[in-house]
Amino acid sequence: MKRRLALFHPGVVLALTLLCSAAYCLFNGPCSLLSADRQAYRWFSHDDYAAAARRFTDPNWRATALFRQGDFEQAAAIWAGADTPEGTFNHGNALLLQGL
C-alpha cells in the first residue's frame, strides 16, 4: 500500500486555498470574502471616502463617508431621518456646514 503525503489530502488543499485567499484579501484590496461594509470600511480607513460611500450599505457609515468627503448635502439627507441623538447631532453639523 502506498502512503500519500497528507498535504495533498482534499481537505488540506481546500483549507490552504481558503487561507491563502483570505490572506490575499487582507493585504491586497477588495475581496469577495469580505462583506460590503467591511470592504467599505477598508476604503474608509485609507481615507478614500468616495469609494467607501459607494460601498457602504449601512446608512450611518455611508453618511459619515459622504460627510468626510465634503458632500454635506447628501450626508444631511441620510441623517435627516435619524432617531438617535448622534444622528440628530450629525444632521445638524451637516446642515451647519452647508450654511443652512
C-alpha positions, 0 to 999 in steps of 0.5 A: 500500500502506498502512503500519500503525503497528507498535504495533498489530502482534499481537505488540506488543499481546500483549507490552504486555498481558503487561507491563502485567499483570505490572506490575499484579501487582507493585504491586497484590496477588495475581496469577495470574502469580505462583506460590503461594509467591511470592504467599505470600511477598508476604503474608509480607513485609507481615507478614500471616502468616495469609494467607501460611500459607494460601498457602504450599505449601512446608512450611518457609515455611508453618511459619515463617508459622504460627510468626510468627503465634503458632500454635506448635502447628501450626508444631511439627507441620510441623517435627516431621518435619524432617531438617535441623538448622534444622528440628530447631532450629525444632521445638524453639523451637516446642515451647519456646514452647508450654511443652512 
